[in-house]
Amino acid sequence: MRRKGELPQKTCAACGRPFAWRRKWARDWAEVKYCSERCRRNKTVRSDGRD
């Protein structure tokens, strides 16, 4: 089992925060863009990646 710090990470397209790989995203990791359902619904893309 891997530690959380060893998992792949991405930056959320909506809020700009980093998020780590989750088991439920194993098949779709390449397509995952948002850290949560809330960010996915609010799809306001930040131009600079920050709040």
ModelCIF file with pLDDT and N, C-alpha, C, O atoms, coordinates in Angstrom:
data_MODEL
#
_entry.id   MODEL 
#
_entity.id                         1 
_entity.type                       polymer 
_entity.pdbx_number_of_molecules   1 
#
_entity_poly.entity_id                      1 
_entity_poly.type                           'polypeptide(L)' 
_entity_poly.nstd_linkage                   no 
_entity_poly.nstd_monomer                   no 
_entity_poly.pdbx_seq_one_letter_code       MRRKGELPQKTCAACGRPFAWRRKWARDWAEVKYCSERCRRNKTVRSDGRD 
_entity_poly.pdbx_seq_one_letter_code_can   MRRKGELPQKTCAACGRPFAWRRKWARDWAEVKYCSERCRRNKTVRSDGRD 
_entity_poly.pdbx_strand_id                 A 
#
loop_
_entity_poly_seq.entity_id 
_entity_poly_seq.num 
_entity_poly_seq.mon_id 
_entity_poly_seq.hetero 
1 1  MET n 
1 2  ARG n 
1 3  ARG n 
1 4  LYS n 
1 5  GLY n 
1 6  GLU n 
1 7  LEU n 
1 8  PRO n 
1 9  GLN n 
1 10 LYS n 
1 11 THR n 
1 12 CYS n 
1 13 ALA n 
1 14 ALA n 
1 15 CYS n 
1 16 GLY n 
1 17 ARG n 
1 18 PRO n 
1 19 PHE n 
1 20 ALA n 
1 21 TRP n 
1 22 ARG n 
1 23 ARG n 
1 24 LYS n 
1 25 TRP n 
1 26 ALA n 
1 27 ARG n 
1 28 ASP n 
1 29 TRP n 
1 30 ALA n 
1 31 GLU n 
1 32 VAL n 
1 33 LYS n 
1 34 TYR n 
1 35 CYS n 
1 36 SER n 
1 37 GLU n 
1 38 ARG n 
1 39 CYS n 
1 40 ARG n 
1 41 ARG n 
1 42 ASN n 
1 43 LYS n 
1 44 THR n 
1 45 VAL n 
1 46 ARG n 
1 47 SER n 
1 48 ASP n 
1 49 GLY n 
1 50 ARG n 
1 51 ASP n 
#
_struct_asym.id          A 
_struct_asym.entity_id   1 
#
loop_
_ma_qa_metric.id 
_ma_qa_metric.mode 
_ma_qa_metric.name 
_ma_qa_metric.software_group_id 
_ma_qa_metric.type 
1 global pLDDT . pLDDT 
2 local  pLDDT . pLDDT 
#
_ma_qa_metric_global.metric_id      1 
_ma_qa_metric_global.metric_value   85.43 
_ma_qa_metric_global.model_id       1 
_ma_qa_metric_global.ordinal_id     1 
#
loop_
_ma_qa_metric_local.label_asym_id 
_ma_qa_metric_local.label_comp_id 
_ma_qa_metric_local.label_seq_id 
_ma_qa_metric_local.metric_id 
_ma_qa_metric_local.metric_value 
_ma_qa_metric_local.model_id 
_ma_qa_metric_local.ordinal_id 
A MET 1  2 70.00 1 1  
A ARG 2  2 70.00 1 2  
A ARG 3  2 81.00 1 3  
A LYS 4  2 75.00 1 4  
A GLY 5  2 77.00 1 5  
A GLU 6  2 84.00 1 6  
A LEU 7  2 89.00 1 7  
A PRO 8  2 92.00 1 8  
A GLN 9  2 94.00 1 9  
A LYS 10 2 95.00 1 10 
A THR 11 2 96.00 1 11 
A CYS 12 2 95.00 1 12 
A ALA 13 2 93.00 1 13 
A ALA 14 2 93.00 1 14 
A CYS 15 2 93.00 1 15 
A GLY 16 2 93.00 1 16 
A ARG 17 2 95.00 1 17 
A PRO 18 2 95.00 1 18 
A PHE 19 2 95.00 1 19 
A ALA 20 2 94.00 1 20 
A TRP 21 2 92.00 1 21 
A ARG 22 2 92.00 1 22 
A ARG 23 2 91.00 1 23 
A LYS 24 2 92.00 1 24 
A TRP 25 2 91.00 1 25 
A ALA 26 2 90.00 1 26 
A ARG 27 2 93.00 1 27 
A ASP 28 2 92.00 1 28 
A TRP 29 2 93.00 1 29 
A ALA 30 2 94.00 1 30 
A GLU 31 2 94.00 1 31 
A VAL 32 2 94.00 1 32 
A LYS 33 2 95.00 1 33 
A TYR 34 2 95.00 1 34 
A CYS 35 2 94.00 1 35 
A SER 36 2 93.00 1 36 
A GLU 37 2 93.00 1 37 
A ARG 38 2 94.00 1 38 
A CYS 39 2 94.00 1 39 
A ARG 40 2 92.00 1 40 
A ARG 41 2 92.00 1 41 
A ASN 42 2 89.00 1 42 
A LYS 43 2 80.00 1 43 
A THR 44 2 70.00 1 44 
A VAL 45 2 59.00 1 45 
A ARG 46 2 62.00 1 46 
A SER 47 2 58.00 1 47 
A ASP 48 2 59.00 1 48 
A GLY 49 2 54.00 1 49 
A ARG 50 2 56.00 1 50 
A ASP 51 2 51.00 1 51 
#
loop_
_atom_site.group_PDB 
_atom_site.id 
_atom_site.type_symbol 
_atom_site.label_atom_id 
_atom_site.label_alt_id 
_atom_site.label_comp_id 
_atom_site.label_asym_id 
_atom_site.label_entity_id 
_atom_site.label_seq_id 
_atom_site.pdbx_PDB_ins_code 
_atom_site.Cartn_x 
_atom_site.Cartn_y 
_atom_site.Cartn_z 
_atom_site.occupancy 
_atom_site.B_iso_or_equiv 
_atom_site.pdbx_formal_charge 
_atom_site.auth_seq_id 
_atom_site.auth_comp_id 
_atom_site.auth_asym_id 
_atom_site.auth_atom_id 
_atom_site.pdbx_PDB_model_num 
ATOM 1   N N  . MET A 1 1  ? 0.840   -1.181 0.000   1.00 70.00 ? 1  MET A N  1 
ATOM 2   C CA . MET A 1 1  ? 0.000   0.000  0.000   1.00 70.00 ? 1  MET A CA 1 
ATOM 3   C C  . MET A 1 1  ? 0.886   1.246  0.000   1.00 70.00 ? 1  MET A C  1 
ATOM 4   O O  . MET A 1 1  ? 1.893   1.309  0.705   1.00 70.00 ? 1  MET A O  1 
ATOM 5   N N  . ARG A 1 2  ? 0.501   2.211  -0.784  1.00 70.00 ? 2  ARG A N  1 
ATOM 6   C CA . ARG A 1 2  ? 1.260   3.454  -0.879  1.00 70.00 ? 2  ARG A CA 1 
ATOM 7   C C  . ARG A 1 2  ? 0.809   4.462  0.162   1.00 70.00 ? 2  ARG A C  1 
ATOM 8   O O  . ARG A 1 2  ? -0.332  4.442  0.623   1.00 70.00 ? 2  ARG A O  1 
ATOM 9   N N  . ARG A 1 3  ? 1.708   5.320  0.510   1.00 81.00 ? 3  ARG A N  1 
ATOM 10  C CA . ARG A 1 3  ? 1.372   6.430  1.396   1.00 81.00 ? 3  ARG A CA 1 
ATOM 11  C C  . ARG A 1 3  ? 0.759   7.538  0.560   1.00 81.00 ? 3  ARG A C  1 
ATOM 12  O O  . ARG A 1 3  ? 1.003   7.621  -0.644  1.00 81.00 ? 3  ARG A O  1 
ATOM 13  N N  . LYS A 1 4  ? -0.032  8.384  1.188   1.00 75.00 ? 4  LYS A N  1 
ATOM 14  C CA . LYS A 1 4  ? -0.719  9.446  0.459   1.00 75.00 ? 4  LYS A CA 1 
ATOM 15  C C  . LYS A 1 4  ? 0.258   10.383 -0.264  1.00 75.00 ? 4  LYS A C  1 
ATOM 16  O O  . LYS A 1 4  ? -0.043  10.871 -1.354  1.00 75.00 ? 4  LYS A O  1 
ATOM 17  N N  . GLY A 1 5  ? 1.400   10.628 0.326   1.00 77.00 ? 5  GLY A N  1 
ATOM 18  C CA . GLY A 1 5  ? 2.396   11.491 -0.295  1.00 77.00 ? 5  GLY A CA 1 
ATOM 19  C C  . GLY A 1 5  ? 3.026   10.912 -1.539  1.00 77.00 ? 5  GLY A C  1 
ATOM 20  O O  . GLY A 1 5  ? 3.609   11.649 -2.334  1.00 77.00 ? 5  GLY A O  1 
ATOM 21  N N  . GLU A 1 6  ? 2.925   9.611  -1.727  1.00 84.00 ? 6  GLU A N  1 
ATOM 22  C CA . GLU A 1 6  ? 3.508   8.946  -2.895  1.00 84.00 ? 6  GLU A CA 1 
ATOM 23  C C  . GLU A 1 6  ? 2.537   8.831  -4.066  1.00 84.00 ? 6  GLU A C  1 
ATOM 24  O O  . GLU A 1 6  ? 2.941   8.430  -5.158  1.00 84.00 ? 6  GLU A O  1 
ATOM 25  N N  . LEU A 1 7  ? 1.271   9.173  -3.862  1.00 89.00 ? 7  LEU A N  1 
ATOM 26  C CA . LEU A 1 7  ? 0.268   9.051  -4.916  1.00 89.00 ? 7  LEU A CA 1 
ATOM 27  C C  . LEU A 1 7  ? 0.405   10.184 -5.930  1.00 89.00 ? 7  LEU A C  1 
ATOM 28  O O  . LEU A 1 7  ? 0.859   11.273 -5.581  1.00 89.00 ? 7  LEU A O  1 
ATOM 29  N N  . PRO A 1 8  ? 0.014   9.937  -7.189  1.00 92.00 ? 8  PRO A N  1 
ATOM 30  C CA . PRO A 1 8  ? 0.055   11.006 -8.196  1.00 92.00 ? 8  PRO A CA 1 
ATOM 31  C C  . PRO A 1 8  ? -0.879  12.147 -7.806  1.00 92.00 ? 8  PRO A C  1 
ATOM 32  O O  . PRO A 1 8  ? -1.902  11.926 -7.158  1.00 92.00 ? 8  PRO A O  1 
ATOM 33  N N  . GLN A 1 9  ? -0.524  13.360 -8.201  1.00 94.00 ? 9  GLN A N  1 
ATOM 34  C CA . GLN A 1 9  ? -1.344  14.528 -7.897  1.00 94.00 ? 9  GLN A CA 1 
ATOM 35  C C  . GLN A 1 9  ? -1.627  15.332 -9.147  1.00 94.00 ? 9  GLN A C  1 
ATOM 36  O O  . GLN A 1 9  ? -0.874  15.290 -10.120 1.00 94.00 ? 9  GLN A O  1 
ATOM 37  N N  . LYS A 1 10 ? -2.726  16.067 -9.104  1.00 95.00 ? 10 LYS A N  1 
ATOM 38  C CA . LYS A 1 10 ? -3.103  17.012 -10.156 1.00 95.00 ? 10 LYS A CA 1 
ATOM 39  C C  . LYS A 1 10 ? -3.581  18.283 -9.471  1.00 95.00 ? 10 LYS A C  1 
ATOM 40  O O  . LYS A 1 10 ? -3.779  18.309 -8.257  1.00 95.00 ? 10 LYS A O  1 
ATOM 41  N N  . THR A 1 11 ? -3.765  19.334 -10.257 1.00 96.00 ? 11 THR A N  1 
ATOM 42  C CA . THR A 1 11 ? -4.311  20.584 -9.757  1.00 96.00 ? 11 THR A CA 1 
ATOM 43  C C  . THR A 1 11 ? -5.726  20.730 -10.299 1.00 96.00 ? 11 THR A C  1 
ATOM 44  O O  . THR A 1 11 ? -5.958  20.539 -11.493 1.00 96.00 ? 11 THR A O  1 
ATOM 45  N N  . CYS A 1 12 ? -6.662  21.063 -9.437  1.00 95.00 ? 12 CYS A N  1 
ATOM 46  C CA . CYS A 1 12 ? -8.062  21.215 -9.812  1.00 95.00 ? 12 CYS A CA 1 
ATOM 47  C C  . CYS A 1 12 ? -8.220  22.380 -10.791 1.00 95.00 ? 12 CYS A C  1 
ATOM 48  O O  . CYS A 1 12 ? -7.664  23.457 -10.579 1.00 95.00 ? 12 CYS A O  1 
ATOM 49  N N  . ALA A 1 13 ? -8.986  22.153 -11.867 1.00 93.00 ? 13 ALA A N  1 
ATOM 50  C CA . ALA A 1 13 ? -9.210  23.185 -12.877 1.00 93.00 ? 13 ALA A CA 1 
ATOM 51  C C  . ALA A 1 13 ? -10.116 24.302 -12.370 1.00 93.00 ? 13 ALA A C  1 
ATOM 52  O O  . ALA A 1 13 ? -10.095 25.401 -12.924 1.00 93.00 ? 13 ALA A O  1 
ATOM 53  N N  . ALA A 1 14 ? -10.900 24.052 -11.347 1.00 93.00 ? 14 ALA A N  1 
ATOM 54  C CA . ALA A 1 14 ? -11.827 25.064 -10.836 1.00 93.00 ? 14 ALA A CA 1 
ATOM 55  C C  . ALA A 1 14 ? -11.235 25.878 -9.693  1.00 93.00 ? 14 ALA A C  1 
ATOM 56  O O  . ALA A 1 14 ? -11.256 27.109 -9.734  1.00 93.00 ? 14 ALA A O  1 
ATOM 57  N N  . CYS A 1 15 ? -10.707 25.202 -8.671  1.00 93.00 ? 15 CYS A N  1 
ATOM 58  C CA . CYS A 1 15 ? -10.246 25.923 -7.472  1.00 93.00 ? 15 CYS A CA 1 
ATOM 59  C C  . CYS A 1 15 ? -8.729  26.098 -7.424  1.00 93.00 ? 15 CYS A C  1 
ATOM 60  O O  . CYS A 1 15 ? -8.242  26.919 -6.646  1.00 93.00 ? 15 CYS A O  1 
ATOM 61  N N  . GLY A 1 16 ? -7.975  25.362 -8.222  1.00 93.00 ? 16 GLY A N  1 
ATOM 62  C CA . GLY A 1 16 ? -6.533  25.507 -8.259  1.00 93.00 ? 16 GLY A CA 1 
ATOM 63  C C  . GLY A 1 16 ? -5.789  24.776 -7.162  1.00 93.00 ? 16 GLY A C  1 
ATOM 64  O O  . GLY A 1 16 ? -4.571  24.914 -7.049  1.00 93.00 ? 16 GLY A O  1 
ATOM 65  N N  . ARG A 1 17 ? -6.492  23.999 -6.348  1.00 95.00 ? 17 ARG A N  1 
ATOM 66  C CA . ARG A 1 17 ? -5.850  23.261 -5.264  1.00 95.00 ? 17 ARG A CA 1 
ATOM 67  C C  . ARG A 1 17 ? -5.375  21.902 -5.756  1.00 95.00 ? 17 ARG A C  1 
ATOM 68  O O  . ARG A 1 17 ? -5.987  21.315 -6.649  1.00 95.00 ? 17 ARG A O  1 
ATOM 69  N N  . PRO A 1 18 ? -4.289  21.398 -5.179  1.00 95.00 ? 18 PRO A N  1 
ATOM 70  C CA . PRO A 1 18 ? -3.816  20.062 -5.560  1.00 95.00 ? 18 PRO A CA 1 
ATOM 71  C C  . PRO A 1 18 ? -4.704  18.981 -4.945  1.00 95.00 ? 18 PRO A C  1 
ATOM 72  O O  . PRO A 1 18 ? -5.218  19.135 -3.837  1.00 95.00 ? 18 PRO A O  1 
ATOM 73  N N  . PHE A 1 19 ? -4.875  17.886 -5.686  1.00 95.00 ? 19 PHE A N  1 
ATOM 74  C CA . PHE A 1 19 ? -5.603  16.738 -5.158  1.00 95.00 ? 19 PHE A CA 1 
ATOM 75  C C  . PHE A 1 19 ? -4.907  15.468 -5.600  1.00 95.00 ? 19 PHE A C  1 
ATOM 76  O O  . PHE A 1 19 ? -4.277  15.428 -6.657  1.00 95.00 ? 19 PHE A O  1 
ATOM 77  N N  . ALA A 1 20 ? -5.024  14.430 -4.784  1.00 94.00 ? 20 ALA A N  1 
ATOM 78  C CA . ALA A 1 20 ? -4.316  13.174 -5.014  1.00 94.00 ? 20 ALA A CA 1 
ATOM 79  C C  . ALA A 1 20 ? -5.230  12.142 -5.665  1.00 94.00 ? 20 ALA A C  1 
ATOM 80  O O  . ALA A 1 20 ? -6.456  12.243 -5.609  1.00 94.00 ? 20 ALA A O  1 
ATOM 81  N N  . TRP A 1 21 ? -4.603  11.154 -6.278  1.00 92.00 ? 21 TRP A N  1 
ATOM 82  C CA . TRP A 1 21 ? -5.286  10.031 -6.907  1.00 92.00 ? 21 TRP A CA 1 
ATOM 83  C C  . TRP A 1 21 ? -6.171  9.319  -5.897  1.00 92.00 ? 21 TRP A C  1 
ATOM 84  O O  . TRP A 1 21 ? -5.809  9.174  -4.730  1.00 92.00 ? 21 TRP A O  1 
ATOM 85  N N  . ARG A 1 22 ? -7.336  8.875  -6.360  1.00 92.00 ? 22 ARG A N  1 
ATOM 86  C CA . ARG A 1 22 ? -8.246  8.081  -5.533  1.00 92.00 ? 22 ARG A CA 1 
ATOM 87  C C  . ARG A 1 22 ? -8.560  6.790  -6.269  1.00 92.00 ? 22 ARG A C  1 
ATOM 88  O O  . ARG A 1 22 ? -8.582  6.747  -7.500  1.00 92.00 ? 22 ARG A O  1 
ATOM 89  N N  . ARG A 1 23 ? -8.798  5.756  -5.510  1.00 91.00 ? 23 ARG A N  1 
ATOM 90  C CA . ARG A 1 23 ? -9.054  4.439  -6.099  1.00 91.00 ? 23 ARG A CA 1 
ATOM 91  C C  . ARG A 1 23 ? -10.239 4.467  -7.070  1.00 91.00 ? 23 ARG A C  1 
ATOM 92  O O  . ARG A 1 23 ? -10.198 3.800  -8.104  1.00 91.00 ? 23 ARG A O  1 
ATOM 93  N N  . LYS A 1 24 ? -11.286 5.221  -6.757  1.00 92.00 ? 24 LYS A N  1 
ATOM 94  C CA . LYS A 1 24 ? -12.454 5.268  -7.633  1.00 92.00 ? 24 LYS A CA 1 
ATOM 95  C C  . LYS A 1 24 ? -12.147 5.932  -8.979  1.00 92.00 ? 24 LYS A C  1 
ATOM 96  O O  . LYS A 1 24 ? -12.913 5.774  -9.930  1.00 92.00 ? 24 LYS A O  1 
ATOM 97  N N  . TRP A 1 25 ? -11.036 6.672  -9.071  1.00 91.00 ? 25 TRP A N  1 
ATOM 98  C CA . TRP A 1 25 ? -10.630 7.312  -10.318 1.00 91.00 ? 25 TRP A CA 1 
ATOM 99  C C  . TRP A 1 25 ? -9.618  6.473  -11.090 1.00 91.00 ? 25 TRP A C  1 
ATOM 100 O O  . TRP A 1 25 ? -9.072  6.955  -12.082 1.00 91.00 ? 25 TRP A O  1 
ATOM 101 N N  . ALA A 1 26 ? -9.350  5.258  -10.681 1.00 90.00 ? 26 ALA A N  1 
ATOM 102 C CA . ALA A 1 26 ? -8.288  4.436  -11.271 1.00 90.00 ? 26 ALA A CA 1 
ATOM 103 C C  . ALA A 1 26 ? -8.428  4.301  -12.786 1.00 90.00 ? 26 ALA A C  1 
ATOM 104 O O  . ALA A 1 26 ? -7.439  4.423  -13.509 1.00 90.00 ? 26 ALA A O  1 
ATOM 105 N N  . ARG A 1 27 ? -9.623  4.056  -13.268 1.00 93.00 ? 27 ARG A N  1 
ATOM 106 C CA . ARG A 1 27 ? -9.837  3.871  -14.719 1.00 93.00 ? 27 ARG A CA 1 
ATOM 107 C C  . ARG A 1 27 ? -9.853  5.180  -15.475 1.00 93.00 ? 27 ARG A C  1 
ATOM 108 O O  . ARG A 1 27 ? -9.528  5.198  -16.662 1.00 93.00 ? 27 ARG A O  1 
ATOM 109 N N  . ASP A 1 28 ? -10.222 6.288  -14.825 1.00 92.00 ? 28 ASP A N  1 
ATOM 110 C CA . ASP A 1 28 ? -10.425 7.562  -15.502 1.00 92.00 ? 28 ASP A CA 1 
ATOM 111 C C  . ASP A 1 28 ? -9.421  8.644  -15.117 1.00 92.00 ? 28 ASP A C  1 
ATOM 112 O O  . ASP A 1 28 ? -9.667  9.819  -15.389 1.00 92.00 ? 28 ASP A O  1 
ATOM 113 N N  . TRP A 1 29 ? -8.311  8.292  -14.499 1.00 93.00 ? 29 TRP A N  1 
ATOM 114 C CA . TRP A 1 29 ? -7.384  9.299  -13.970 1.00 93.00 ? 29 TRP A CA 1 
ATOM 115 C C  . TRP A 1 29 ? -6.953  10.304 -15.028 1.00 93.00 ? 29 TRP A C  1 
ATOM 116 O O  . TRP A 1 29 ? -6.774  11.479 -14.709 1.00 93.00 ? 29 TRP A O  1 
ATOM 117 N N  . ALA A 1 30 ? -6.782  9.888  -16.259 1.00 94.00 ? 30 ALA A N  1 
ATOM 118 C CA . ALA A 1 30 ? -6.353  10.810 -17.315 1.00 94.00 ? 30 ALA A CA 1 
ATOM 119 C C  . ALA A 1 30 ? -7.409  11.881 -17.599 1.00 94.00 ? 30 ALA A C  1 
ATOM 120 O O  . ALA A 1 30 ? -7.065  12.986 -18.019 1.00 94.00 ? 30 ALA A O  1 
ATOM 121 N N  . GLU A 1 31 ? -8.680  11.572 -17.376 1.00 94.00 ? 31 GLU A N  1 
ATOM 122 C CA . GLU A 1 31 ? -9.757  12.514 -17.660 1.00 94.00 ? 31 GLU A CA 1 
ATOM 123 C C  . GLU A 1 31 ? -10.182 13.350 -16.451 1.00 94.00 ? 31 GLU A C  1 
ATOM 124 O O  . GLU A 1 31 ? -10.928 14.316 -16.611 1.00 94.00 ? 31 GLU A O  1 
ATOM 125 N N  . VAL A 1 32 ? -9.730  13.005 -15.263 1.00 94.00 ? 32 VAL A N  1 
ATOM 126 C CA . VAL A 1 32 ? -10.140 13.728 -14.042 1.00 94.00 ? 32 VAL A CA 1 
ATOM 127 C C  . VAL A 1 32 ? -9.533  15.133 -14.058 1.00 94.00 ? 32 VAL A C  1 
ATOM 128 O O  . VAL A 1 32 ? -8.324  15.298 -14.223 1.00 94.00 ? 32 VAL A O  1 
ATOM 129 N N  . LYS A 1 33 ? -10.402 16.150 -13.883 1.00 95.00 ? 33 LYS A N  1 
ATOM 130 C CA . LYS A 1 33 ? -9.960  17.539 -13.894 1.00 95.00 ? 33 LYS A CA 1 
ATOM 131 C C  . LYS A 1 33 ? -10.284 18.279 -12.607 1.00 95.00 ? 33 LYS A C  1 
ATOM 132 O O  . LYS A 1 33 ? -9.644  19.278 -12.278 1.00 95.00 ? 33 LYS A O  1 
ATOM 133 N N  . TYR A 1 34 ? -11.283 17.783 -11.878 1.00 95.00 ? 34 TYR A N  1 
ATOM 134 C CA . TYR A 1 34 ? -11.782 18.495 -10.711 1.00 95.00 ? 34 TYR A CA 1 
ATOM 135 C C  . TYR A 1 34 ? -11.590 17.672 -9.442  1.00 95.00 ? 34 TYR A C  1 
ATOM 136 O O  . TYR A 1 34 ? -11.659 16.444 -9.477  1.00 95.00 ? 34 TYR A O  1 
ATOM 137 N N  . CYS A 1 35 ? -11.351 18.349 -8.323  1.00 94.00 ? 35 CYS A N  1 
ATOM 138 C CA . CYS A 1 35 ? -11.076 17.661 -7.063  1.00 94.00 ? 35 CYS A CA 1 
ATOM 139 C C  . CYS A 1 35 ? -12.331 17.153 -6.376  1.00 94.00 ? 35 CYS A C  1 
ATOM 140 O O  . CYS A 1 35 ? -12.255 16.253 -5.540  1.00 94.00 ? 35 CYS A O  1 
ATOM 141 N N  . SER A 1 36 ? -13.479 17.711 -6.713  1.00 93.00 ? 36 SER A N  1 
ATOM 142 C CA . SER A 1 36 ? -14.715 17.321 -6.039  1.00 93.00 ? 36 SER A CA 1 
ATOM 143 C C  . SER A 1 36 ? -15.911 17.533 -6.950  1.00 93.00 ? 36 SER A C  1 
ATOM 144 O O  . SER A 1 36 ? -15.813 18.165 -8.002  1.00 93.00 ? 36 SER A O  1 
ATOM 145 N N  . GLU A 1 37 ? -17.027 16.995 -6.525  1.00 93.00 ? 37 GLU A N  1 
ATOM 146 C CA . GLU A 1 37 ? -18.281 17.192 -7.258  1.00 93.00 ? 37 GLU A CA 1 
ATOM 147 C C  . GLU A 1 37 ? -18.671 18.671 -7.254  1.00 93.00 ? 37 GLU A C  1 
ATOM 148 O O  . GLU A 1 37 ? -19.191 19.178 -8.248  1.00 93.00 ? 37 GLU A O  1 
ATOM 149 N N  . ARG A 1 38 ? -18.425 19.347 -6.162  1.00 94.00 ? 38 ARG A N  1 
ATOM 150 C CA . ARG A 1 38 ? -18.737 20.773 -6.065  1.00 94.00 ? 38 ARG A CA 1 
ATOM 151 C C  . ARG A 1 38 ? -17.960 21.584 -7.107  1.00 94.00 ? 38 ARG A C  1 
ATOM 152 O O  . ARG A 1 38 ? -18.533 22.453 -7.764  1.00 94.00 ? 38 ARG A O  1 
ATOM 153 N N  . CYS A 1 39 ? -16.673 21.311 -7.262  1.00 94.00 ? 39 CYS A N  1 
ATOM 154 C CA . CYS A 1 39 ? -15.867 22.011 -8.265  1.00 94.00 ? 39 CYS A CA 1 
ATOM 155 C C  . CYS A 1 39 ? -16.319 21.653 -9.682  1.00 94.00 ? 39 CYS A C  1 
ATOM 156 O O  . CYS A 1 39 ? -16.325 22.506 -10.570 1.00 94.00 ? 39 CYS A O  1 
ATOM 157 N N  . ARG A 1 40 ? -16.694 20.405 -9.888  1.00 92.00 ? 40 ARG A N  1 
ATOM 158 C CA . ARG A 1 40 ? -17.155 19.992 -11.210 1.00 92.00 ? 40 ARG A CA 1 
ATOM 159 C C  . ARG A 1 40 ? -18.425 20.746 -11.592 1.00 92.00 ? 40 ARG A C  1 
ATOM 160 O O  . ARG A 1 40 ? -18.574 21.162 -12.741 1.00 92.00 ? 40 ARG A O  1 
ATOM 161 N N  . ARG A 1 41 ? -19.338 20.925 -10.643 1.00 92.00 ? 41 ARG A N  1 
ATOM 162 C CA . ARG A 1 41 ? -20.584 21.641 -10.910 1.00 92.00 ? 41 ARG A CA 1 
ATOM 163 C C  . ARG A 1 41 ? -20.348 23.124 -11.143 1.00 92.00 ? 41 ARG A C  1 
ATOM 164 O O  . ARG A 1 41 ? -21.052 23.739 -11.944 1.00 92.00 ? 41 ARG A O  1 
ATOM 165 N N  . ASN A 1 42 ? -19.377 23.706 -10.463 1.00 89.00 ? 42 ASN A N  1 
ATOM 166 C CA . ASN A 1 42 ? -19.108 25.150 -10.555 1.00 89.00 ? 42 ASN A CA 1 
ATOM 167 C C  . ASN A 1 42 ? -18.048 25.506 -11.564 1.00 89.00 ? 42 ASN A C  1 
ATOM 168 O O  . ASN A 1 42 ? -17.494 26.600 -11.456 1.00 89.00 ? 42 ASN A O  1 
ATOM 169 N N  . LYS A 1 43 ? -17.734 24.729 -12.479 1.00 80.00 ? 43 LYS A N  1 
ATOM 170 C CA . LYS A 1 43 ? -16.722 24.800 -13.531 1.00 80.00 ? 43 LYS A CA 1 
ATOM 171 C C  . LYS A 1 43 ? -16.141 26.170 -13.892 1.00 80.00 ? 43 LYS A C  1 
ATOM 172 O O  . LYS A 1 43 ? -15.764 26.372 -15.046 1.00 80.00 ? 43 LYS A O  1 
ATOM 173 N N  . THR A 1 44 ? -16.054 27.088 -12.985 1.00 70.00 ? 44 THR A N  1 
ATOM 174 C CA . THR A 1 44 ? -15.440 28.385 -13.263 1.00 70.00 ? 44 THR A CA 1 
ATOM 175 C C  . THR A 1 44 ? -13.928 28.175 -13.314 1.00 70.00 ? 44 THR A C  1 
ATOM 176 O O  . THR A 1 44 ? -13.285 27.979 -12.283 1.00 70.00 ? 44 THR A O  1 
ATOM 177 N N  . VAL A 1 45 ? -13.377 28.217 -14.504 1.00 59.00 ? 45 VAL A N  1 
ATOM 178 C CA . VAL A 1 45 ? -11.955 27.950 -14.681 1.00 59.00 ? 45 VAL A CA 1 
ATOM 179 C C  . VAL A 1 45 ? -11.167 29.200 -14.338 1.00 59.00 ? 45 VAL A C  1 
ATOM 180 O O  . VAL A 1 45 ? -11.448 30.286 -14.844 1.00 59.00 ? 45 VAL A O  1 
ATOM 181 N N  . ARG A 1 46 ? -10.182 29.034 -13.478 1.00 62.00 ? 46 ARG A N  1 
ATOM 182 C CA . ARG A 1 46 ? -9.318  30.143 -13.077 1.00 62.00 ? 46 ARG A CA 1 
ATOM 183 C C  . ARG A 1 46 ? -8.219  30.309 -14.119 1.00 62.00 ? 46 ARG A C  1 
ATOM 184 O O  . ARG A 1 46 ? -7.608  29.326 -14.536 1.00 62.00 ? 46 ARG A O  1 
ATOM 185 N N  . SER A 1 47 ? -7.965  31.533 -14.538 1.00 58.00 ? 47 SER A N  1 
ATOM 186 C CA . SER A 1 47 ? -6.925  31.766 -15.525 1.00 58.00 ? 47 SER A CA 1 
ATOM 187 C C  . SER A 1 47 ? -5.528  31.590 -14.940 1.00 58.00 ? 47 SER A C  1 
ATOM 188 O O  . SER A 1 47 ? -4.615  31.137 -15.631 1.00 58.00 ? 47 SER A O  1 
ATOM 189 N N  . ASP A 1 48 ? -5.359  31.951 -13.657 1.00 59.00 ? 48 ASP A N  1 
ATOM 190 C CA . ASP A 1 48 ? -4.056  31.815 -13.028 1.00 59.00 ? 48 ASP A CA 1 
ATOM 191 C C  . ASP A 1 48 ? -3.960  30.594 -12.125 1.00 59.00 ? 48 ASP A C  1 
ATOM 192 O O  . ASP A 1 48 ? -2.891  30.306 -11.587 1.00 59.00 ? 48 ASP A O  1 
ATOM 193 N N  . GLY A 1 49 ? -5.073  29.866 -11.950 1.00 54.00 ? 49 GLY A N  1 
ATOM 194 C CA . GLY A 1 49 ? -5.072  28.665 -11.134 1.00 54.00 ? 49 GLY A CA 1 
ATOM 195 C C  . GLY A 1 49 ? -5.173  28.923 -9.646  1.00 54.00 ? 49 GLY A C  1 
ATOM 196 O O  . GLY A 1 49 ? -4.966  28.005 -8.853  1.00 54.00 ? 49 GLY A O  1 
ATOM 197 N N  . ARG A 1 50 ? -5.484  30.143 -9.244  1.00 56.00 ? 50 ARG A N  1 
ATOM 198 C CA . ARG A 1 50 ? -5.582  30.482 -7.826  1.00 56.00 ? 50 ARG A CA 1 
ATOM 199 C C  . ARG A 1 50 ? -6.911  31.149 -7.537  1.00 56.00 ? 50 ARG A C  1 
ATOM 200 O O  . ARG A 1 50 ? -7.608  31.603 -8.445  1.00 56.00 ? 50 ARG A O  1 
ATOM 201 N N  . ASP A 1 51 ? -7.255  31.203 -6.246  1.00 51.00 ? 51 ASP A N  1 
ATOM 202 C CA . ASP A 1 51 ? -8.486  31.867 -5.812  1.00 51.00 ? 51 ASP A CA 1 
ATOM 203 C C  . ASP A 1 51 ? -8.395  33.366 -5.951  1.00 51.00 ? 51 ASP A C  1 
ATOM 204 O O  . ASP A 1 51 ? -9.348  34.075 -5.628  1.00 51.00 ? 51 ASP A O  1 
#
